[in-house]
């Protein structure tokens, strides 16, 4: 069972996630109060039923949920069960609110910083027991450049290694200038052997 602990005011964020989890795992496997508690049901009894044997409790941490006594009971119950190995509590950061001190040791899903799609992928990975790593630095380049000056008169192009040393860098700069109009030098004005065609 997957239990979604959240405050009613955060439903615009939580409900699309609940619907996606329902599509993947089935409605009977996702405790989301809007479909898990129906008219005529005892709210406390249904909440107790949902919290009896969840394997995963996703606590949506927000200013709203941190003020809610009911949500506090839910996540604290889950935290107690997690200390006995009965479930896993996974905080999901919804806004810029501070994580409760007792949960600071838990790695959380950062919905606020990474968006809904990334959060859903991470939640599904947690439930399925997959690694939640998603590459975020694929565009890394050690080399950066800065262009300054007036293109009609003189332009300086400064190429720098931002993190690592580049002992044998190769650069290709396409220009229409003649060779005598170009000047190549290393930092500090040292000449640089370059091939100009």
Backbone as ProteinMPNN parsed JSONL, in Angstrom:
{"seq_chain_A": "XXXXXXXXXXXXXXXXXXXXXXXXXXXXXXXXXXXXXXXXXXXXXXXXXXXXXXXXXXXXXXXXXXXXXXXXXXXXXXXXXXXXXXXXXXXXXXXXXXXXXXXXXXXXXXXXXXXXXXXXXXXXXXXXXXXXXXXXXXXXXXXXXXXXXXXXXXXXXXXXXXXXXXXXXXXXXXXXXXXXXXXXXXXXXXXXXXXXX", "coords_chain_A": {"N_chain_A": [[0.841, -1.182, 0.0], [0.469, 2.236, -0.77], [0.744, 5.244, 0.796], [-0.45, 8.503, 0.748], [0.393, 11.204, 2.361], [-0.828, 14.266, 3.101], [-1.824, 17.753, 3.092], [-5.096, 19.106, 2.705], [-5.12, 21.566, 1.336], [-3.027, 21.329, -0.416], [-3.829, 19.742, -2.494], [-4.064, 20.47, -5.304], [-1.462, 20.044, -6.2], [-0.84, 17.466, -5.28], [-2.882, 15.724, -6.182], [-2.663, 15.232, -9.099], [-0.358, 13.65, -9.033], [-1.207, 11.505, -7.452], [-3.132, 10.402, -9.157], [-1.536, 9.565, -11.308], [0.04, 7.629, -10.005], [-1.966, 5.851, -9.31], [-2.705, 4.964, -11.866], [-0.466, 3.486, -12.505], [-0.026, 1.63, -10.373], [-2.514, 0.818, -9.477], [-5.755, 1.516, -8.087], [-6.451, 0.387, -5.604], [-4.033, 0.095, -4.389], [-3.096, 2.555, -3.722], [-3.438, 4.81, -1.239], [-5.335, 7.449, -1.192], [-7.01, 10.025, 0.082], [-9.247, 11.206, -1.246], [-10.359, 9.269, -2.964], [-10.212, 7.032, -1.43], [-11.694, 7.363, 0.839], [-15.043, 7.38, 1.16], [-18.384, 8.871, 0.901], [-20.208, 8.392, 3.869], [-18.345, 6.726, 5.025], [-16.341, 6.263, 7.937], [-14.113, 8.718, 8.771], [-11.802, 8.727, 10.457], [-11.567, 5.998, 10.963], [-11.085, 5.019, 8.367], [-8.7, 6.346, 7.761], [-7.067, 5.187, 9.68], [-7.156, 2.575, 8.756], [-5.813, 2.917, 6.324], [-3.297, 3.581, 7.268], [-2.489, 1.326, 8.566], [-1.016, -0.762, 7.29], [0.9, 0.35, 5.367], [3.409, 0.217, 2.82], [4.885, 2.208, 1.808], [5.081, 5.57, 2.691], [4.424, 8.61, 1.533], [5.231, 11.702, 2.437], [4.056, 14.765, 1.958], [5.648, 17.603, 2.23], [4.941, 20.765, 3.28], [4.129, 24.251, 3.894], [1.461, 24.196, 4.567], [0.951, 21.457, 5.261], [2.658, 21.127, 7.413], [1.431, 22.581, 9.386], [-0.791, 21.146, 9.954], [-2.509, 19.129, 12.202], [-3.569, 16.584, 11.778], [-2.114, 15.607, 9.572], [0.352, 15.607, 10.774], [0.03, 13.56, 12.666], [-0.174, 11.428, 10.877], [2.364, 11.323, 9.497], [4.081, 11.039, 11.653], [3.238, 8.623, 12.742], [3.947, 6.987, 10.616], [6.709, 7.378, 10.685], [7.359, 6.178, 13.13], [6.643, 3.508, 12.53], [8.502, 3.073, 10.536], [10.882, 2.978, 11.956], [10.729, 0.499, 13.005], [11.018, -1.02, 10.842], [8.784, -1.506, 9.308], [7.665, 0.078, 7.351], [8.408, 2.537, 4.817], [9.237, 5.895, 5.021], [8.97, 8.648, 2.981], [9.879, 11.825, 2.507], [8.42, 14.46, 0.603], [9.231, 17.329, -0.821], [7.306, 20.135, -1.126], [7.153, 22.906, -1.13], [9.12, 25.777, -0.154], [9.431, 25.185, 2.523], [10.901, 24.365, 5.717], [12.274, 21.21, 6.426], [10.982, 18.92, 8.853], [12.909, 18.515, 11.819], [13.437, 15.868, 12.706], [13.266, 14.454, 10.383], [15.352, 15.235, 8.832], [17.518, 13.596, 8.353], [16.647, 11.94, 6.388], [16.787, 11.353, 2.936], [15.142, 13.368, 0.657], [12.466, 13.73, -1.773], [12.584, 16.234, -4.095], [10.227, 17.978, -5.085], [9.601, 20.658, -5.312], [11.941, 21.918, -6.314], [12.567, 20.358, -8.569], [10.29, 19.693, -10.046], [7.078, 18.247, -11.089], [7.085, 15.989, -12.868], [9.653, 14.824, -12.595], [9.537, 14.246, -9.878], [7.482, 12.313, -9.819], [8.653, 10.235, -11.318], [10.777, 9.606, -9.603], [9.342, 8.785, -7.32], [7.995, 6.514, -8.283], [10.22, 4.943, -8.88], [11.264, 4.552, -6.285], [9.186, 3.043, -5.132], [9.221, 0.788, -6.78], [11.674, -0.173, -6.179], [13.872, 0.651, -7.561], [16.875, 2.443, -8.491], [16.94, 5.913, -7.862], [18.4, 7.748, -9.243], [18.826, 10.377, -11.509], [20.317, 11.704, -14.343], [21.767, 14.899, -14.136], [23.752, 16.535, -14.929], [24.588, 16.404, -17.555], [25.253, 18.191, -19.503], [27.704, 19.246, -18.876], [30.598, 21.172, -19.308], [34.004, 21.638, -19.254], [35.275, 23.727, -20.355], [34.855, 27.162, -20.807], [33.747, 30.219, -22.305], [34.249, 33.71, -23.051], [33.17, 36.561, -24.673], [34.155, 39.749, -25.635], [34.156, 43.257, -26.496], [34.064, 45.315, -29.497], [32.605, 44.204, -32.397], [33.138, 45.444, -34.826], [35.581, 46.605, -34.53], [37.586, 45.511, -32.543], [37.79, 42.327, -31.067], [37.791, 40.407, -28.141], [38.309, 37.113, -27.264], [38.019, 35.028, -24.662], [39.009, 31.994, -23.465], [38.448, 29.648, -21.0], [39.394, 27.167, -18.573], [37.148, 25.865, -16.416], [36.912, 24.078, -14.203], [38.753, 21.906, -14.256], [42.187, 21.225, -15.108], [43.29, 21.843, -18.41], [45.451, 20.352, -20.199], [46.192, 19.922, -22.898], [44.604, 21.543, -24.809], [42.392, 21.949, -27.593], [41.239, 24.256, -29.926], [38.859, 25.642, -32.137], [38.412, 28.373, -33.975], [36.493, 30.162, -36.092], [37.117, 32.649, -38.301], [37.058, 35.608, -40.361], [39.185, 37.195, -40.667], [42.517, 38.243, -41.639], [45.72, 36.551, -41.218], [47.628, 38.245, -40.034], [46.07, 39.942, -38.588], [45.295, 38.64, -36.36], [45.825, 37.649, -32.97], [47.187, 35.412, -30.767], [47.363, 34.335, -27.456], [48.489, 33.085, -24.268], [47.183, 33.128, -20.892], [48.187, 36.029, -19.216], [49.636, 37.207, -21.178], [51.509, 35.66, -22.51], [52.964, 34.269, -25.432], [51.208, 32.104, -27.708], [51.451, 29.068, -29.362], [49.924, 28.725, -32.268], [47.911, 27.455, -34.914], [47.164, 28.99, -37.821], [45.021, 29.451, -40.471]], "CA_chain_A": [[0.0, 0.0, 0.0], [1.159, 3.524, -0.868], [-0.063, 6.23, 1.51], [-0.075, 9.877, 0.403], [0.1, 12.077, 3.498], [-0.792, 15.641, 2.598], [-2.874, 18.646, 3.55], [-6.125, 19.36, 1.688], [-4.771, 22.749, 0.546], [-2.005, 20.962, -1.412], [-4.392, 18.809, -3.469], [-3.737, 20.779, -6.695], [-0.157, 19.454, -6.51], [-0.813, 16.043, -4.925], [-3.84, 14.902, -6.933], [-2.118, 14.685, -10.351], [0.594, 12.593, -8.685], [-2.02, 10.368, -7.014], [-3.76, 9.815, -10.354], [-0.483, 8.851, -12.048], [0.395, 6.432, -9.238], [-3.102, 4.934, -9.452], [-2.628, 4.37, -13.206], [0.662, 2.546, -12.536], [-0.086, 0.583, -9.339], [-3.897, 0.438, -9.184], [-6.412, 2.337, -7.072], [-6.439, -0.287, -4.302], [-2.682, 0.145, -3.831], [-2.755, 3.949, -3.405], [-4.384, 5.453, -0.319], [-5.493, 8.886, -1.422], [-8.286, 10.193, 0.777], [-10.365, 11.583, -2.115], [-11.05, 8.08, -3.456], [-10.15, 5.965, -0.427], [-12.738, 7.63, 1.826], [-16.273, 7.706, 0.439], [-19.476, 9.316, 1.781], [-20.698, 7.357, 4.779], [-17.21, 6.096, 5.697], [-15.759, 6.965, 9.075], [-12.831, 9.28, 8.318], [-10.713, 8.241, 11.308], [-11.436, 4.547, 10.739], [-10.457, 4.821, 7.054], [-7.308, 6.793, 7.873], [-6.399, 4.136, 10.451], [-7.02, 1.439, 7.833], [-4.752, 3.256, 5.367], [-2.002, 3.636, 7.956], [-2.207, 0.055, 9.235], [0.056, -1.551, 6.668], [1.495, 0.88, 4.138], [4.838, -0.068, 2.619], [5.495, 3.496, 1.505], [4.322, 6.757, 3.059], [4.988, 9.821, 0.956], [4.799, 12.85, 3.233], [4.199, 15.989, 1.165], [6.041, 18.622, 3.206], [4.637, 22.131, 2.844], [3.683, 25.106, 4.998], [0.124, 23.725, 4.94], [0.982, 20.158, 5.941], [3.373, 21.254, 8.683], [0.509, 23.177, 10.355], [-1.934, 20.252, 10.121], [-2.36, 18.117, 13.252], [-3.881, 15.275, 11.204], [-0.954, 15.188, 8.778], [1.42, 15.334, 11.744], [-0.223, 12.21, 13.186], [0.1, 10.466, 9.807], [3.779, 11.112, 9.228], [4.744, 10.55, 12.859], [2.901, 7.204, 12.784], [4.801, 6.341, 9.607], [8.091, 7.421, 11.176], [7.451, 5.144, 14.151], [6.632, 2.213, 11.834], [9.758, 2.923, 9.781], [11.949, 2.606, 12.894], [10.578, -0.935, 13.234], [11.194, -1.675, 9.551], [7.483, -1.879, 8.757], [7.361, 0.891, 6.173], [9.424, 3.527, 4.453], [8.674, 7.235, 4.906], [9.723, 9.432, 2.01], [9.395, 13.198, 2.424], [8.358, 15.081, -0.726], [9.241, 18.774, -0.565], [6.34, 20.798, -2.012], [7.492, 24.329, -1.201], [10.399, 26.083, 0.479], [9.372, 24.969, 3.973], [11.975, 23.607, 6.368], [11.949, 19.828, 6.757], [11.024, 18.663, 10.306], [14.264, 18.121, 12.243], [13.559, 14.421, 12.825], [13.335, 13.891, 9.025], [16.495, 15.785, 8.098], [18.44, 12.526, 7.96], [16.069, 11.251, 5.23], [16.885, 11.985, 1.632], [13.774, 13.638, 0.235], [12.191, 14.026, -3.179], [12.43, 17.687, -4.154], [9.224, 18.385, -6.062], [9.688, 22.115, -5.414], [13.067, 22.31, -7.17], [12.72, 19.56, -9.787], [9.054, 19.583, -10.808], [6.185, 17.112, -10.891], [7.473, 14.802, -13.639], [10.823, 14.215, -11.947], [9.08, 13.69, -8.6], [6.732, 11.076, -10.092], [9.632, 9.205, -11.705], [11.496, 9.198, -8.397], [8.417, 8.046, -6.466], [7.799, 5.193, -8.895], [11.47, 4.207, -8.683], [11.332, 4.145, -4.875], [8.2, 1.976, -4.925], [9.657, -0.407, -7.516], [12.986, -0.596, -5.694], [14.911, 1.056, -8.517], [17.673, 3.596, -8.128], [16.246, 7.138, -8.267], [19.331, 8.673, -9.887], [18.547, 10.902, -12.853], [21.428, 12.585, -14.7], [21.456, 16.323, -14.146], [24.924, 17.305, -15.342], [25.028, 15.871, -18.843], [25.744, 19.287, -20.339], [28.911, 19.819, -18.284], [31.763, 21.442, -20.132], [35.062, 22.247, -18.473], [35.708, 24.948, -21.033], [33.885, 28.24, -20.963], [34.33, 31.325, -23.057], [33.646, 35.027, -22.883], [33.472, 37.439, -25.808], [33.96, 41.163, -25.318], [34.677, 44.18, -27.499], [33.198, 45.773, -30.589], [32.881, 43.368, -33.573], [33.612, 46.267, -35.943], [36.938, 47.083, -34.259], [38.436, 44.489, -31.94], [37.053, 41.405, -30.214], [38.58, 39.508, -27.303], [37.658, 35.853, -26.916], [38.775, 34.411, -23.582], [38.589, 30.618, -23.225], [38.972, 29.247, -19.686], [39.027, 25.878, -17.99], [36.461, 26.288, -15.199], [37.052, 23.16, -13.079], [39.907, 21.027, -14.369], [43.237, 21.721, -15.989], [43.227, 21.334, -19.785], [46.857, 20.429, -20.608], [46.351, 19.942, -24.353], [43.318, 21.928, -25.387], [42.296, 22.294, -29.005], [40.128, 25.164, -30.185], [38.647, 26.027, -33.522], [37.711, 29.647, -34.08], [36.346, 30.537, -37.497], [37.079, 34.106, -38.486], [37.34, 36.037, -41.743], [40.352, 38.073, -40.616], [43.784, 37.708, -42.138], [46.57, 36.048, -40.149], [48.312, 39.33, -39.335], [45.099, 40.644, -37.745], [44.981, 37.79, -35.224], [46.827, 37.525, -31.929], [46.878, 34.327, -29.84], [48.261, 34.333, -26.308], [48.034, 32.451, -23.034], [46.919, 34.059, -19.806], [49.374, 36.765, -18.803], [50.304, 37.78, -22.335], [52.499, 34.768, -23.105], [52.549, 33.846, -26.777], [50.656, 30.761, -27.846], [51.663, 28.52, -30.684], [48.635, 28.38, -32.877], [47.93, 27.259, -36.352], [46.181, 29.873, -38.438], [44.94, 29.263, -41.919]], "C_chain_A": [[0.885, 1.245, 0.0], [0.252, 4.559, -0.221], [0.456, 7.621, 1.18], [-0.539, 10.802, 1.52], [0.277, 13.525, 3.067], [-1.908, 16.452, 3.23], [-3.82, 18.943, 2.394], [-5.759, 20.534, 0.775], [-3.739, 22.45, -0.544], [-2.528, 20.002, -2.478], [-4.103, 19.189, -4.928], [-2.385, 20.207, -7.138], [-0.191, 17.935, -6.344], [-1.718, 15.199, -5.823], [-3.319, 14.402, -8.274], [-1.115, 13.551, -10.114], [-0.163, 11.333, -8.269], [-2.631, 9.641, -8.212], [-2.74, 9.028, -11.17], [-0.075, 7.57, -11.326], [-0.72, 5.395, -9.324], [-3.052, 4.222, -10.801], [-1.529, 3.304, -13.275], [0.435, 1.364, -11.598], [-1.502, 0.101, -9.015], [-4.466, 1.224, -8.017], [-6.358, 1.704, -5.682], [-5.069, -0.258, -3.633], [-2.258, 1.552, -3.422], [-3.825, 4.509, -2.478], [-4.299, 6.955, -0.537], [-6.898, 9.21, -0.941], [-9.471, 10.495, -0.137], [-11.066, 10.381, -2.732], [-11.056, 6.939, -2.433], [-11.191, 6.14, 0.672], [-13.966, 8.137, 1.078], [-17.353, 8.181, 1.41], [-20.028, 8.148, 2.606], [-19.582, 6.642, 5.518], [-16.796, 6.926, 6.906], [-14.359, 7.426, 8.696], [-11.665, 8.71, 9.13], [-10.484, 6.753, 11.081], [-10.729, 4.269, 9.422], [-8.988, 5.245, 7.076], [-6.497, 5.738, 8.615], [-6.153, 2.912, 9.574], [-5.878, 1.686, 6.85], [-3.366, 3.233, 5.987], [-1.62, 2.321, 8.635], [-1.037, -0.681, 8.608], [0.594, -0.952, 5.371], [2.955, 0.448, 4.037], [5.59, 1.235, 2.403], [4.552, 4.613, 1.932], [5.064, 7.948, 2.48], [4.383, 11.002, 1.703], [5.101, 14.111, 2.435], [4.403, 17.156, 2.127], [5.807, 20.009, 2.615], [4.275, 22.946, 4.078], [2.32, 24.638, 5.495], [0.187, 22.431, 5.747], [1.683, 20.238, 7.289], [2.502, 21.875, 9.778], [-0.651, 22.242, 10.7], [-1.662, 19.179, 11.178], [-2.609, 16.716, 12.694], [-2.697, 14.747, 10.389], [0.212, 14.845, 9.698], [1.259, 13.931, 12.333], [0.139, 11.154, 12.147], [1.599, 10.221, 9.653], [4.529, 10.635, 10.47], [4.456, 9.056, 13.072], [3.8, 6.44, 11.819], [6.258, 6.308, 10.064], [8.312, 6.345, 12.236], [7.514, 3.756, 13.504], [7.945, 1.988, 11.082], [10.913, 2.535, 10.695], [11.896, 1.114, 13.22], [10.7, -1.714, 11.926], [9.895, -2.075, 8.867], [7.082, -1.077, 7.529], [8.513, 1.853, 5.917], [8.723, 4.872, 4.326], [9.579, 8.058, 3.997], [9.145, 10.845, 1.979], [9.434, 13.689, 0.967], [8.217, 16.572, -0.481], [8.374, 19.484, -1.595], [6.652, 22.28, -2.174], [8.811, 24.552, -0.462], [10.436, 25.859, 1.975], [10.541, 24.124, 4.467], [11.475, 22.205, 6.708], [11.936, 19.671, 8.283], [12.386, 18.068, 10.695], [14.45, 16.611, 12.27], [13.658, 13.748, 11.448], [14.536, 14.387, 8.224], [17.487, 14.719, 7.655], [17.914, 11.74, 6.758], [16.338, 12.039, 3.958], [15.467, 12.173, 1.13], [13.687, 13.845, -1.271], [11.866, 15.511, -3.256], [11.522, 18.087, -5.317], [9.334, 19.875, -6.344], [10.777, 22.542, -6.393], [13.067, 21.607, -8.525], [11.457, 19.346, -10.598], [8.33, 18.259, -10.632], [6.672, 15.859, -11.613], [8.657, 14.074, -13.005], [10.413, 13.567, -10.633], [8.348, 12.369, -8.813], [7.69, 9.945, -10.456], [10.372, 8.698, -10.474], [10.601, 8.392, -7.459], [8.21, 6.631, -6.993], [9.051, 4.345, -8.699], [11.628, 3.721, -7.246], [10.412, 2.952, -4.637], [8.659, 0.672, -5.582], [11.031, -0.901, -7.08], [14.121, -0.282, -6.647], [15.694, 2.239, -7.964], [16.991, 4.853, -8.668], [17.157, 8.136, -8.972], [18.827, 9.08, -11.268], [19.672, 11.879, -13.186], [20.987, 14.044, -14.757], [22.621, 17.16, -14.652], [25.479, 16.82, -16.675], [25.622, 16.958, -19.734], [27.028, 19.913, -19.815], [29.996, 20.019, -19.331], [32.788, 22.133, -19.25], [35.481, 23.587, -19.066], [34.557, 25.935, -21.149], [34.558, 29.346, -21.765], [33.558, 32.606, -22.802], [34.106, 35.886, -24.048], [33.205, 38.868, -25.368], [34.559, 42.016, -26.425], [33.635, 44.518, -28.55], [33.532, 44.976, -31.839], [33.405, 44.159, -34.775], [35.063, 46.716, -35.756], [37.846, 45.956, -33.766], [37.602, 43.635, -30.989], [38.044, 40.545, -29.444], [37.728, 38.28, -27.015], [38.551, 35.188, -25.88], [38.176, 33.029, -23.326], [39.26, 30.158, -21.94], [38.535, 27.833, -19.343], [38.429, 26.182, -16.619], [36.692, 25.376, -13.996], [38.361, 22.37, -13.096], [40.956, 21.664, -15.267], [43.078, 21.081, -17.365], [44.639, 21.411, -20.36], [47.057, 20.524, -22.119], [45.041, 20.329, -25.033], [43.44, 22.223, -26.881], [41.067, 23.167, -29.19], [40.044, 25.427, -31.677], [37.816, 27.291, -33.502], [37.666, 30.018, -35.555], [36.184, 32.041, -37.596], [37.382, 34.419, -39.945], [38.541, 36.969, -41.805], [41.568, 37.413, -41.251], [44.66, 37.346, -40.948], [47.236, 37.174, -39.374], [47.359, 40.157, -38.462], [44.765, 39.86, -36.472], [46.135, 37.734, -34.24], [46.364, 36.437, -30.967], [47.87, 34.379, -28.695], [47.628, 33.613, -25.136], [47.788, 33.522, -21.988], [48.215, 34.733, -19.364], [50.175, 37.287, -19.976], [51.357, 36.904, -22.977], [52.037, 34.359, -24.502], [52.073, 32.403, -26.794], [50.917, 30.288, -29.258], [50.316, 28.113, -31.244], [48.797, 28.208, -34.362], [46.824, 28.101, -36.936], [46.21, 29.648, -39.923], [44.175, 30.41, -42.524]], "O_chain_A": [[1.911, 1.298, 0.679], [-0.89, 4.733, -0.647], [1.649, 7.894, 1.312], [-1.719, 11.141, 1.61], [1.375, 13.958, 2.716], [-2.828, 15.898, 3.831], [-3.396, 19.023, 1.241], [-6.053, 20.506, -0.42], [-3.59, 23.226, -1.488], [-1.747, 19.498, -3.286], [-3.908, 18.285, -5.74], [-2.19, 19.92, -8.319], [0.361, 17.203, -7.165], [-1.358, 14.079, -6.185], [-3.512, 13.225, -8.578], [-1.036, 12.609, -10.902], [0.191, 10.227, -8.678], [-2.64, 8.411, -8.264], [-3.046, 7.944, -11.668], [0.132, 6.538, -11.964], [-0.45, 4.197, -9.402], [-3.32, 3.023, -10.883], [-1.652, 2.332, -14.02], [0.674, 0.219, -11.979], [-1.668, -0.919, -8.346], [-3.75, 1.559, -7.073], [-6.231, 2.416, -4.686], [-4.953, -0.553, -2.443], [-1.187, 1.734, -2.843], [-4.979, 4.667, -2.876], [-3.347, 7.623, -0.133], [-7.874, 8.714, -1.504], [-10.592, 10.083, 0.162], [-12.264, 10.456, -3.004], [-11.826, 5.988, -2.568], [-11.535, 5.18, 1.362], [-13.929, 9.192, 0.443], [-17.257, 7.926, 2.61], [-20.276, 7.062, 2.083], [-19.837, 6.009, 6.543], [-16.895, 8.153, 6.889], [-13.511, 6.608, 8.339], [-10.665, 8.265, 8.565], [-9.342, 6.299, 11.013], [-9.871, 3.389, 9.352], [-8.136, 4.584, 6.482], [-5.371, 5.429, 8.225], [-5.091, 2.292, 9.633], [-5.079, 0.792, 6.573], [-2.382, 2.907, 5.323], [-0.54, 2.217, 9.216], [-0.159, -1.171, 9.318], [0.733, -1.664, 4.377], [3.649, 0.329, 5.047], [6.762, 1.363, 2.757], [3.371, 4.608, 1.583], [6.186, 8.256, 2.882], [3.184, 11.266, 1.613], [6.263, 14.479, 2.259], [3.458, 17.635, 2.755], [6.39, 20.377, 1.595], [4.132, 22.402, 5.173], [2.047, 24.674, 6.694], [-0.449, 22.318, 6.795], [1.339, 19.498, 8.21], [2.793, 21.717, 10.963], [-1.409, 22.512, 11.631], [-0.703, 18.415, 11.063], [-1.938, 15.764, 13.09], [-2.327, 13.579, 10.506], [0.967, 13.909, 9.436], [2.238, 13.2, 12.479], [0.693, 10.108, 12.486], [2.058, 9.079, 9.672], [5.511, 9.903, 10.352], [5.326, 8.314, 13.529], [4.344, 5.387, 12.154], [6.956, 5.317, 9.85], [9.344, 5.674, 12.233], [8.342, 2.928, 13.884], [8.439, 0.864, 10.999], [11.831, 1.837, 10.264], [12.889, 0.531, 13.656], [10.507, -2.93, 11.905], [9.903, -2.893, 7.947], [6.238, -1.52, 6.75], [9.454, 1.956, 6.703], [7.728, 4.989, 3.61], [10.787, 8.151, 4.213], [8.038, 11.045, 1.48], [10.353, 13.374, 0.211], [7.186, 17.025, 0.017], [8.663, 19.445, -2.791], [6.435, 22.846, -3.246], [9.534, 23.595, -0.182], [11.376, 26.296, 2.639], [11.087, 23.291, 3.744], [10.368, 22.046, 7.222], [12.8, 20.236, 8.952], [12.934, 17.226, 9.984], [15.513, 16.118, 11.894], [14.087, 12.598, 11.355], [14.715, 14.003, 7.069], [18.22, 14.918, 6.686], [18.656, 10.955, 6.167], [16.137, 13.253, 3.915], [14.667, 11.238, 1.171], [14.686, 14.098, -1.945], [10.972, 15.991, -2.559], [11.99, 18.481, -6.386], [9.177, 20.308, -7.486], [10.557, 23.434, -7.213], [13.511, 22.179, -9.52], [11.531, 18.866, -11.729], [8.876, 17.29, -10.105], [6.673, 14.775, -11.029], [8.654, 12.848, -12.896], [10.875, 12.475, -10.303], [8.567, 11.411, -8.072], [7.554, 8.827, -9.96], [10.57, 7.493, -10.32], [11.056, 7.415, -6.864], [8.246, 5.666, -6.23], [8.953, 3.158, -8.386], [12.076, 2.597, -7.017], [10.811, 1.968, -4.014], [8.505, -0.409, -5.013], [11.501, -1.933, -7.558], [15.199, -0.871, -6.56], [15.222, 2.948, -7.075], [16.515, 4.861, -9.803], [16.735, 9.253, -9.269], [18.452, 8.237, -12.083], [19.954, 12.785, -12.402], [19.963, 14.374, -15.354], [22.489, 18.376, -14.791], [26.69, 16.826, -16.895], [26.415, 16.661, -20.627], [27.41, 20.997, -20.257], [30.269, 19.131, -20.139], [32.468, 23.111, -18.574], [35.979, 24.466, -18.362], [33.442, 25.584, -21.536], [35.783, 29.394, -21.882], [32.394, 32.595, -22.399], [35.294, 35.93, -24.367], [32.155, 39.164, -24.797], [35.382, 41.537, -27.205], [32.491, 44.068, -28.495], [34.664, 45.063, -32.314], [34.053, 43.586, -35.651], [35.704, 47.158, -36.71], [38.749, 45.51, -34.473], [36.808, 44.155, -30.205], [39.006, 40.022, -30.007], [36.581, 38.388, -26.581], [39.691, 34.825, -26.17], [36.993, 32.902, -23.011], [40.478, 30.258, -21.793], [37.473, 27.366, -19.754], [39.125, 26.701, -15.746], [36.67, 25.856, -12.863], [38.996, 22.192, -12.057], [40.648, 22.533, -16.083], [42.762, 19.895, -17.463], [45.0, 22.429, -20.951], [48.014, 21.155, -22.569], [44.445, 19.525, -25.749], [44.476, 22.691, -27.355], [39.99, 22.861, -28.678], [41.054, 25.429, -32.38], [36.663, 27.287, -33.069], [38.71, 30.171, -36.189], [35.247, 32.626, -37.052], [37.906, 33.575, -40.672], [38.879, 37.477, -42.874], [41.636, 36.191, -41.383], [44.399, 37.764, -39.82], [47.394, 37.064, -38.158], [47.814, 40.988, -37.677], [44.041, 40.353, -35.608], [47.299, 37.768, -34.641], [45.269, 36.526, -30.411], [49.078, 34.459, -28.92], [46.406, 33.535, -25.016], [48.145, 34.685, -22.179], [49.227, 34.062, -19.164], [51.293, 37.767, -19.789], [52.041, 37.347, -23.9], [50.848, 34.129, -24.723], [52.5, 31.587, -25.977], [50.648, 30.996, -30.228], [49.658, 27.223, -30.705], [49.712, 28.755, -34.978], [45.659, 27.935, -36.574], [47.266, 29.651, -40.557], [43.987, 30.453, -43.74]]}, "name": "protein", "num_of_chains": 1, "seq": "XXXXXXXXXXXXXXXXXXXXXXXXXXXXXXXXXXXXXXXXXXXXXXXXXXXXXXXXXXXXXXXXXXXXXXXXXXXXXXXXXXXXXXXXXXXXXXXXXXXXXXXXXXXXXXXXXXXXXXXXXXXXXXXXXXXXXXXXXXXXXXXXXXXXXXXXXXXXXXXXXXXXXXXXXXXXXXXXXXXXXXXXXXXXXXXXXXXXX"}
